[in-house]
Amino acid sequence: MASSENGLVERAKCNALKTMKEAGFDVSDKLKVVIDPKLPFMGYSTKRNGRDIVVVSGMALKSKMLEGLLIHEMSHIYRTSTDHPSHDPAVLNKVASYVMQRSHLTRDYQVAVVHQAINHIEDLYADDVAFQAFNQSGAFRLDQVYEFFLDWINEKPVRSKKAKTTWLNIGLMLNNCFVISNMTRHGVLDVDNQAGNKVQKFLSQTSERMKQGFVYFKDFMMNLQENVTEKEFEESLTDYLTRIAELANARADQT
């Protein structure tokens, strides 16, 4: 089984590399793809000993989207290798540390939402590359993308009196913003307004502040610019994360 899985991954890797290069995005063929059967999500990219690594889960191997996943992760690697501000660890860490310190965000759940919010921005910029490759290769059809995105949308806020509830619901709201903005950026049709209806069902159970926040964050994600300087990106990311902290302080999940 391990041998067949490794063969599957190697074929998908070669196809993804070929697709990226044909789309004009050169990624080193020295990158390694490894399998983590216990990984609870599809996959991620990282660096080990100076080498680019893509880790894929057992569920990714069983899906029809392995090649699409690799293209997405290779797009992160491309963004990093070409020094795009959205993938500059120094910039991301600087802004996150500044906002968390200024807003006194010390709880694990607060830090987790801040990092999740940053990951959404990284994913949007990576997908701007990935969708160009998808469109050229047909490796990941838009109807597949749509079903994938639909599954990501949260319809129900967390109901609890715990202090972290506000933050958890902001995290869910940001996730919904990410899905809708990503679909819009890449022309993924919302069939029968299914995605929009799911989002509205979520928002209908939240406060006016959360609804207003959704509009701001969706527009922010939808309007991210490709050609942005490091200073411009740092300033916009600071405002984005600061508004998240302000929304949490306003107890936005209370109706």
Phi and psi restraints in degrees (value plus and minus 20) as a CYANA .aco file:
   2 ALA   PHI     -82.1   -42.1
   2 ALA   PSI     -59.9   -19.9
   3 SER   PHI     -84.8   -44.8
   3 SER   PSI     -62.0   -22.0
   4 SER   PHI     -87.5   -47.5
   4 SER   PSI     -57.3   -17.3
   5 GLU   PHI     -85.3   -45.3
   5 GLU   PSI     -63.1   -23.1
   6 ASN   PHI     -83.1   -43.1
   6 ASN   PSI     -57.6   -17.6
   7 GLY   PHI     -86.2   -46.2
   7 GLY   PSI     -60.7   -20.7
   8 LEU   PHI     -80.9   -40.9
   8 LEU   PSI     -65.4   -25.4
   9 VAL   PHI     -85.7   -45.7
   9 VAL   PSI     -61.2   -21.2
  10 GLU   PHI     -85.4   -45.4
  10 GLU   PSI     -60.7   -20.7
  11 ARG   PHI     -84.7   -44.7
  11 ARG   PSI     -63.6   -23.6
  12 ALA   PHI     -83.4   -43.4
  12 ALA   PSI     -59.4   -19.4
  13 LYS   PHI     -81.9   -41.9
  13 LYS   PSI     -67.1   -27.1
  14 CYS   PHI     -82.8   -42.8
  14 CYS   PSI     -62.4   -22.4
  15 ASN   PHI     -84.1   -44.1
  15 ASN   PSI     -61.9   -21.9
  16 ALA   PHI     -86.3   -46.3
  16 ALA   PSI     -62.6   -22.6
  17 LEU   PHI     -81.3   -41.3
  17 LEU   PSI     -63.3   -23.3
  18 LYS   PHI     -81.9   -41.9
  18 LYS   PSI     -63.6   -23.6
  19 THR   PHI     -83.4   -43.4
  19 THR   PSI     -64.4   -24.4
  20 MET   PHI     -80.9   -40.9
  20 MET   PSI     -64.6   -24.6
  21 LYS   PHI     -87.3   -47.3
  21 LYS   PSI     -59.0   -19.0
  22 GLU   PHI     -86.6   -46.6
  22 GLU   PSI     -47.5    -7.5
  23 ALA   PHI    -104.2   -64.2
  23 ALA   PSI     -22.7    17.3
  24 GLY   PHI      76.9   116.9
  24 GLY   PSI      -6.0    34.0
  25 PHE   PHI    -137.4   -97.4
  25 PHE   PSI      81.5   121.5
  26 ASP   PHI    -102.3   -62.3
  26 ASP   PSI      99.3   139.3
  27 VAL   PHI    -142.4  -102.4
  27 VAL   PSI     115.6   155.6
  28 SER   PHI     -79.2   -39.2
  28 SER   PSI     111.7   151.7
  29 ASP   PHI     -97.0   -57.0
  29 ASP   PSI     -17.1    22.9
  30 LYS   PHI    -103.5   -63.5
  30 LYS   PSI     -24.5    15.5
  31 LEU   PHI     -85.3   -45.3
  31 LEU   PSI     130.2   170.2
  32 LYS   PHI    -133.8   -93.8
  32 LYS   PSI     119.0   159.0
  33 VAL   PHI    -130.6   -90.6
  33 VAL   PSI     105.6   145.6
  34 VAL   PHI    -142.1  -102.1
  34 VAL   PSI     136.4   176.4
  35 ILE   PHI    -126.4   -86.4
  35 ILE   PSI     109.8   149.8
  36 ASP   PHI    -138.6   -98.6
  36 ASP   PSI      76.5   116.5
  37 PRO   PHI     -82.6   -42.6
  37 PRO   PSI     -39.9     0.1
  38 LYS   PHI    -117.6   -77.6
  38 LYS   PSI     -20.8    19.2
  39 LEU   PHI     -81.6   -41.6
  39 LEU   PSI     106.4   146.4
  40 PRO   PHI    -101.6   -61.6
  40 PRO   PSI     -17.4    22.6
  41 PHE   PHI    -156.0  -116.0
  41 PHE   PSI     159.2   199.2
  42 MET   PHI     -84.3   -44.3
  42 MET   PSI     -66.3   -26.3
  43 GLY   PHI     150.6   190.6
  43 GLY   PSI     157.8   197.8
  44 TYR   PHI    -180.9  -140.9
  44 TYR   PSI     145.0   185.0
  45 SER   PHI    -136.2   -96.2
  45 SER   PSI     130.8   170.8
  46 THR   PHI    -176.7  -136.7
  46 THR   PSI    -196.3  -156.3
  47 LYS   PHI    -146.0  -106.0
  47 LYS   PSI     116.5   156.5
  48 ARG   PHI    -154.1  -114.1
  48 ARG   PSI     101.0   141.0
  49 ASN   PHI      33.3    73.3
  49 ASN   PSI      19.9    59.9
  50 GLY   PHI      58.9    98.9
  50 GLY   PSI     -15.7    24.3
  51 ARG   PHI    -131.5   -91.5
  51 ARG   PSI     117.1   157.1
  52 ASP   PHI     -91.3   -51.3
  52 ASP   PSI     112.6   152.6
  53 ILE   PHI    -147.9  -107.9
  53 ILE   PSI     115.0   155.0
  54 VAL   PHI    -134.0   -94.0
  54 VAL   PSI     104.9   144.9
  55 VAL   PHI    -124.4   -84.4
  55 VAL   PSI     107.1   147.1
  56 VAL   PHI    -138.3   -98.3
  56 VAL   PSI     129.3   169.3
  57 SER   PHI    -112.2   -72.2
  57 SER   PSI     150.4   190.4
  58 GLY   PHI     -82.0   -42.0
  58 GLY   PSI     -57.7   -17.7
  59 MET   PHI     -86.8   -46.8
  59 MET   PSI     -51.2   -11.2
  60 ALA   PHI     -86.9   -46.9
  60 ALA   PSI     -57.1   -17.1
  61 LEU   PHI     -84.9   -44.9
  61 LEU   PSI     -51.9   -11.9
  62 LYS   PHI    -105.9   -65.9
  62 LYS   PSI     -31.8     8.2
  63 SER   PHI    -106.1   -66.1
  63 SER   PSI     153.2   193.2
  64 LYS   PHI    -114.1   -74.1
  64 LYS   PSI      -9.8    30.2
  65 MET   PHI    -137.9   -97.9
  65 MET   PSI      -0.2    39.8
  66 LEU   PHI     -79.1   -39.1
  66 LEU   PSI     -67.6   -27.6
  67 GLU   PHI     -84.0   -44.0
  67 GLU   PSI     -60.3   -20.3
  68 GLY   PHI     -82.8   -42.8
  68 GLY   PSI     -59.9   -19.9
  69 LEU   PHI     -81.0   -41.0
  69 LEU   PSI     -64.6   -24.6
  70 LEU   PHI     -83.9   -43.9
  70 LEU   PSI     -58.6   -18.6
  71 ILE   PHI     -83.1   -43.1
  71 ILE   PSI     -61.8   -21.8
  72 HIS   PHI     -80.8   -40.8
  72 HIS   PSI     -67.5   -27.5
  73 GLU   PHI     -87.8   -47.8
  73 GLU   PSI     -56.3   -16.3
  74 MET   PHI     -85.3   -45.3
  74 MET   PSI     -48.7    -8.7
  75 SER   PHI     -88.2   -48.2
  75 SER   PSI     -55.8   -15.8
  76 HIS   PHI     -81.4   -41.4
  76 HIS   PSI     -65.2   -25.2
  77 ILE   PHI     -82.4   -42.4
  77 ILE   PSI     -60.5   -20.5
  78 TYR   PHI     -82.6   -42.6
  78 TYR   PSI     -65.5   -25.5
  79 ARG   PHI     -79.6   -39.6
  79 ARG   PSI     -60.6   -20.6
  80 THR   PHI     -87.5   -47.5
  80 THR   PSI     -64.8   -24.8
  81 SER   PHI     -88.1   -48.1
  81 SER   PSI     -44.7    -4.7
  82 THR   PHI    -118.5   -78.5
  82 THR   PSI      -8.7    31.3
  83 ASP   PHI      40.2    80.2
  83 ASP   PSI      18.3    58.3
  84 HIS   PHI     -91.1   -51.1
  84 HIS   PSI     116.4   156.4
  85 PRO   PHI     -75.6   -35.6
  85 PRO   PSI     -50.4   -10.4
  86 SER   PHI     -86.1   -46.1
  86 SER   PSI     -36.1     3.9
  87 HIS   PHI    -141.8  -101.8
  87 HIS   PSI       5.1    45.1
  88 ASP   PHI    -115.1   -75.1
  88 ASP   PSI      87.2   127.2
  89 PRO   PHI     -76.8   -36.8
  89 PRO   PSI     -53.9   -13.9
  90 ALA   PHI     -84.8   -44.8
  90 ALA   PSI     -63.3   -23.3
  91 VAL   PHI     -86.7   -46.7
  91 VAL   PSI     -67.4   -27.4
  92 LEU   PHI     -81.9   -41.9
  92 LEU   PSI     -64.5   -24.5
  93 ASN   PHI     -88.2   -48.2
  93 ASN   PSI     -57.6   -17.6
  94 LYS   PHI     -82.1   -42.1
  94 LYS   PSI     -68.3   -28.3
  95 VAL   PHI     -88.0   -48.0
  95 VAL   PSI     -64.8   -24.8
  96 ALA   PHI     -80.2   -40.2
  96 ALA   PSI     -65.4   -25.4
  97 SER   PHI     -84.1   -44.1
  97 SER   PSI     -61.6   -21.6
  98 TYR   PHI     -82.2   -42.2
  98 TYR   PSI     -69.3   -29.3
  99 VAL   PHI     -87.5   -47.5
  99 VAL   PSI     -61.6   -21.6
 100 MET   PHI     -86.0   -46.0
 100 MET   PSI     -57.9   -17.9
 101 GLN   PHI     -89.8   -49.8
 101 GLN   PSI     -64.8   -24.8
 102 ARG   PHI     -86.4   -46.4
 102 ARG   PSI     -54.4   -14.4
 103 SER   PHI    -117.2   -77.2
 103 SER   PSI     -15.0    25.0
 104 HIS   PHI      37.7    77.7
 104 HIS   PSI      27.7    67.7
 105 LEU   PHI    -115.5   -75.5
 105 LEU   PSI      80.1   120.1
 106 THR   PHI    -139.9   -99.9
 106 THR   PSI     -36.4     3.6
 107 ARG   PHI     -92.3   -52.3
 107 ARG   PSI     128.4   168.4
 108 ASP   PHI     -77.4   -37.4
 108 ASP   PSI     -61.5   -21.5
 109 TYR   PHI     -89.3   -49.3
 109 TYR   PSI     -49.3    -9.3
 110 GLN   PHI     -90.0   -50.0
 110 GLN   PSI     -66.6   -26.6
 111 VAL   PHI     -81.0   -41.0
 111 VAL   PSI     -59.6   -19.6
 112 ALA   PHI     -82.0   -42.0
 112 ALA   PSI     -62.4   -22.4
 113 VAL   PHI     -88.2   -48.2
 113 VAL   PSI     -58.5   -18.5
 114 VAL   PHI     -79.9   -39.9
 114 VAL   PSI     -66.0   -26.0
 115 HIS   PHI     -88.6   -48.6
 115 HIS   PSI     -55.7   -15.7
 116 GLN   PHI     -81.8   -41.8
 116 GLN   PSI     -62.9   -22.9
 117 ALA   PHI     -82.0   -42.0
 117 ALA   PSI     -59.9   -19.9
 118 ILE   PHI     -86.8   -46.8
 118 ILE   PSI     -61.4   -21.4
 119 ASN   PHI     -80.0   -40.0
 119 ASN   PSI     -55.9   -15.9
 120 HIS   PHI     -80.1   -40.1
 120 HIS   PSI     -61.2   -21.2
 121 ILE   PHI     -86.5   -46.5
 121 ILE   PSI     -62.6   -22.6
 122 GLU   PHI     -81.1   -41.1
 122 GLU   PSI     -62.9   -22.9
 123 ASP   PHI     -85.4   -45.4
 123 ASP   PSI     -57.7   -17.7
 124 LEU   PHI     -83.5   -43.5
 124 LEU   PSI     -64.5   -24.5
 125 TYR   PHI     -88.2   -48.2
 125 TYR   PSI     -56.3   -16.3
 126 ALA   PHI     -85.4   -45.4
 126 ALA   PSI     -61.5   -21.5
 127 ASP   PHI     -88.2   -48.2
 127 ASP   PSI     -44.9    -4.9
 128 ASP   PHI     -81.3   -41.3
 128 ASP   PSI     -53.3   -13.3
 129 VAL   PHI     -98.7   -58.7
 129 VAL   PSI     -68.9   -28.9
 130 ALA   PHI     -79.2   -39.2
 130 ALA   PSI     -61.4   -21.4
 131 PHE   PHI     -87.0   -47.0
 131 PHE   PSI     -49.3    -9.3
 132 GLN   PHI     -84.5   -44.5
 132 GLN   PSI     -59.2   -19.2
 133 ALA   PHI     -89.9   -49.9
 133 ALA   PSI     -61.2   -21.2
 134 PHE   PHI     -78.2   -38.2
 134 PHE   PSI     -66.8   -26.8
 135 ASN   PHI     -83.1   -43.1
 135 ASN   PSI     -53.3   -13.3
 136 GLN   PHI     -98.1   -58.1
 136 GLN   PSI     -57.5   -17.5
 137 SER   PHI    -116.7   -76.7
 137 SER   PSI     -46.8    -6.8
 138 GLY   PHI      54.4    94.4
 138 GLY   PSI      -5.2    34.8
 139 ALA   PHI     -87.3   -47.3
 139 ALA   PSI     -45.3    -5.3
 140 PHE   PHI    -160.0  -120.0
 140 PHE   PSI      76.4   116.4
 141 ARG   PHI     -89.7   -49.7
 141 ARG   PSI     133.5   173.5
 142 LEU   PHI     -84.0   -44.0
 142 LEU   PSI     -50.5   -10.5
 143 ASP   PHI     -89.3   -49.3
 143 ASP   PSI     -52.2   -12.2
 144 GLN   PHI     -87.4   -47.4
 144 GLN   PSI     -62.9   -22.9
 145 VAL   PHI     -79.7   -39.7
 145 VAL   PSI     -63.2   -23.2
 146 TYR   PHI     -81.2   -41.2
 146 TYR   PSI     -67.2   -27.2
 147 GLU   PHI     -82.6   -42.6
 147 GLU   PSI     -59.3   -19.3
 148 PHE   PHI     -82.1   -42.1
 148 PHE   PSI     -66.4   -26.4
 149 PHE   PHI     -86.2   -46.2
 149 PHE   PSI     -60.5   -20.5
 150 LEU   PHI     -76.5   -36.5
 150 LEU   PSI     -59.8   -19.8
 151 ASP   PHI     -86.8   -46.8
 151 ASP   PSI     -39.9     0.1
 152 TRP   PHI    -100.5   -60.5
 152 TRP   PSI     -41.9    -1.9
 153 ILE   PHI     -96.9   -56.9
 153 ILE   PSI     113.7   153.7
 154 ASN   PHI    -113.4   -73.4
 154 ASN   PSI     112.5   152.5
 155 GLU   PHI    -122.9   -82.9
 155 GLU   PSI     -37.4     2.6
 156 LYS   PHI    -146.8  -106.8
 156 LYS   PSI     105.6   145.6
 157 PRO   PHI     -88.8   -48.8
 157 PRO   PSI     140.4   180.4
 158 VAL   PHI     -93.6   -53.6
 158 VAL   PSI     114.6   154.6
 159 ARG   PHI    -131.8   -91.8
 159 ARG   PSI      86.9   126.9
 160 SER   PHI    -184.7  -144.7
 160 SER   PSI     135.3   175.3
 161 LYS   PHI    -115.1   -75.1
 161 LYS   PSI     -15.2    24.8
 162 LYS   PHI     -88.4   -48.4
 162 LYS   PSI     131.3   171.3
 163 ALA   PHI     -80.7   -40.7
 163 ALA   PSI     -50.5   -10.5
 164 LYS   PHI    -101.4   -61.4
 164 LYS   PSI     -24.4    15.6
 165 THR   PHI     -78.2   -38.2
 165 THR   PSI     -63.1   -23.1
 166 THR   PHI     -76.3   -36.3
 166 THR   PSI     -67.2   -27.2
 167 TRP   PHI     -85.6   -45.6
 167 TRP   PSI     -60.6   -20.6
 168 LEU   PHI     -80.8   -40.8
 168 LEU   PSI     -62.3   -22.3
 169 ASN   PHI     -90.7   -50.7
 169 ASN   PSI     -53.8   -13.8
 170 ILE   PHI     -84.3   -44.3
 170 ILE   PSI     -59.5   -19.5
 171 GLY   PHI     -80.4   -40.4
 171 GLY   PSI     -62.0   -22.0
 172 LEU   PHI     -85.7   -45.7
 172 LEU   PSI     -61.8   -21.8
 173 MET   PHI     -82.8   -42.8
 173 MET   PSI     -63.5   -23.5
 174 LEU   PHI     -83.2   -43.2
 174 LEU   PSI     -57.3   -17.3
 175 ASN   PHI     -80.9   -40.9
 175 ASN   PSI     -63.4   -23.4
 176 ASN   PHI     -84.5   -44.5
 176 ASN   PSI     -59.7   -19.7
 177 CYS   PHI     -79.1   -39.1
 177 CYS   PSI     -63.5   -23.5
 178 PHE   PHI     -79.0   -39.0
 178 PHE   PSI     -66.9   -26.9
 179 VAL   PHI     -82.2   -42.2
 179 VAL   PSI     -71.0   -31.0
 180 ILE   PHI     -83.6   -43.6
 180 ILE   PSI     -63.2   -23.2
 181 SER   PHI     -88.0   -48.0
 181 SER   PSI     -57.4   -17.4
 182 ASN   PHI     -86.3   -46.3
 182 ASN   PSI     -62.4   -22.4
 183 MET   PHI     -79.4   -39.4
 183 MET   PSI     -64.1   -24.1
 184 THR   PHI     -84.8   -44.8
 184 THR   PSI     -63.8   -23.8
 185 ARG   PHI     -79.4   -39.4
 185 ARG   PSI     -50.1   -10.1
 186 HIS   PHI    -138.8   -98.8
 186 HIS   PSI      -4.3    35.7
 187 GLY   PHI      46.3    86.3
 187 GLY   PSI      11.3    51.3
 188 VAL   PHI    -101.9   -61.9
 188 VAL   PSI      94.7   134.7
 189 LEU   PHI     -89.3   -49.3
 189 LEU   PSI     111.9   151.9
 190 ASP   PHI    -108.2   -68.2
 190 ASP   PSI      72.6   112.6
 191 VAL   PHI     -83.7   -43.7
 191 VAL   PSI     102.6   142.6
 192 ASP   PHI      35.6    75.6
 192 ASP   PSI       5.1    45.1
 193 ASN   PHI      36.3    76.3
 193 ASN   PSI      13.3    53.3
 194 GLN   PHI     -83.1   -43.1
 194 GLN   PSI     -65.5   -25.5
 195 ALA   PHI     -85.2   -45.2
 195 ALA   PSI     -65.8   -25.8
 196 GLY   PHI     -80.3   -40.3
 196 GLY   PSI     -59.9   -19.9
 197 ASN   PHI     -86.5   -46.5
 197 ASN   PSI     -58.3   -18.3
 198 LYS   PHI     -85.2   -45.2
 198 LYS   PSI     -61.5   -21.5
 199 VAL   PHI     -84.3   -44.3
 199 VAL   PSI     -64.1   -24.1
 200 GLN   PHI     -84.9   -44.9
 200 GLN   PSI     -54.4   -14.4
 201 LYS   PHI     -81.3   -41.3
 201 LYS   PSI     -61.5   -21.5
 202 PHE   PHI     -83.2   -43.2
 202 PHE   PSI     -70.0   -30.0
 203 LEU   PHI     -85.9   -45.9
 203 LEU   PSI     -50.7   -10.7
 204 SER   PHI     -83.6   -43.6
 204 SER   PSI     -36.9     3.1
 205 GLN   PHI    -123.8   -83.8
 205 GLN   PSI      -6.0    34.0
 206 THR   PHI    -142.2  -102.2
 206 THR   PSI    -194.7  -154.7
 207 SER   PHI    -107.1   -67.1
 207 SER   PSI     150.3   190.3
 208 GLU   PHI     -82.9   -42.9
 208 GLU   PSI     -56.2   -16.2
 209 ARG   PHI     -83.1   -43.1
 209 ARG   PSI     -59.4   -19.4
 210 MET   PHI     -87.0   -47.0
 210 MET   PSI     -60.9   -20.9
 211 LYS   PHI     -81.2   -41.2
 211 LYS   PSI     -63.6   -23.6
 212 GLN   PHI     -85.2   -45.2
 212 GLN   PSI     -59.6   -19.6
 213 GLY   PHI     -81.4   -41.4
 213 GLY   PSI     -61.8   -21.8
 214 PHE   PHI     -77.1   -37.1
 214 PHE   PSI     -65.5   -25.5
 215 VAL   PHI     -81.0   -41.0
 215 VAL   PSI     -65.1   -25.1
 216 TYR   PHI     -82.6   -42.6
 216 TYR   PSI     -70.5   -30.5
 217 PHE   PHI     -89.3   -49.3
 217 PHE   PSI     -55.9   -15.9
 218 LYS   PHI     -83.1   -43.1
 218 LYS   PSI     -66.1   -26.1
 219 ASP   PHI     -84.5   -44.5
 219 ASP   PSI     -58.9   -18.9
 220 PHE   PHI     -79.8   -39.8
 220 PHE   PSI     -69.2   -29.2
 221 MET   PHI     -87.1   -47.1
 221 MET   PSI     -59.2   -19.2
 222 MET   PHI     -86.3   -46.3
 222 MET   PSI     -50.2   -10.2
 223 ASN   PHI    -124.2   -84.2
 223 ASN   PSI      -3.6    36.4
 224 LEU   PHI     -78.1   -38.1
 224 LEU   PSI     114.7   154.7
 225 GLN   PHI    -118.9   -78.9
 225 GLN   PSI     120.8   160.8
 226 GLU   PHI     -85.2   -45.2
 226 GLU   PSI     -71.7   -31.7
 227 ASN   PHI    -111.4   -71.4
 227 ASN   PSI      74.3   114.3
 228 VAL   PHI    -153.6  -113.6
 228 VAL   PSI     116.9   156.9
 229 THR   PHI     -97.8   -57.8
 229 THR   PSI     145.2   185.2
 230 GLU   PHI     -80.4   -40.4
 230 GLU   PSI     -61.6   -21.6
 231 LYS   PHI     -85.3   -45.3
 231 LYS   PSI     -64.8   -24.8
 232 GLU   PHI     -81.3   -41.3
 232 GLU   PSI     -63.7   -23.7
 233 PHE   PHI     -85.3   -45.3
 233 PHE   PSI     -62.2   -22.2
 234 GLU   PHI     -80.9   -40.9
 234 GLU   PSI     -63.0   -23.0
 235 GLU   PHI     -86.4   -46.4
 235 GLU   PSI     -64.0   -24.0
 236 SER   PHI     -89.9   -49.9
 236 SER   PSI     -56.9   -16.9
 237 LEU   PHI     -86.9   -46.9
 237 LEU   PSI     -57.6   -17.6
 238 THR   PHI     -82.0   -42.0
 238 THR   PSI     -64.4   -24.4
 239 ASP   PHI     -84.5   -44.5
 239 ASP   PSI     -62.7   -22.7
 240 TYR   PHI     -78.2   -38.2
 240 TYR   PSI     -70.6   -30.6
 241 LEU   PHI     -90.6   -50.6
 241 LEU   PSI     -54.8   -14.8
 242 THR   PHI     -83.2   -43.2
 242 THR   PSI     -60.5   -20.5
 243 ARG   PHI     -86.2   -46.2
 243 ARG   PSI     -51.4   -11.4
 244 ILE   PHI     -84.7   -44.7
 244 ILE   PSI     -65.5   -25.5
 245 ALA   PHI     -82.6   -42.6
 245 ALA   PSI     -60.8   -20.8
 246 GLU   PHI     -84.9   -44.9
 246 GLU   PSI     -58.9   -18.9
 247 LEU   PHI     -84.7   -44.7
 247 LEU   PSI     -60.6   -20.6
 248 ALA   PHI     -85.8   -45.8
 248 ALA   PSI     -60.9   -20.9
 249 ASN   PHI     -85.1   -45.1
 249 ASN   PSI     -45.0    -5.0
 250 ALA   PHI    -104.4   -64.4
 250 ALA   PSI     -15.2    24.8
 251 ARG   PHI      33.5    73.5
 251 ARG   PSI      35.5    75.5
 252 ALA   PHI     -84.8   -44.8
 252 ALA   PSI     -36.8     3.2
 253 ASP   PHI    -106.0   -66.0
 253 ASP   PSI     -21.5    18.5
 254 GLN   PHI    -106.7   -66.7
 254 GLN   PSI     110.1   150.1
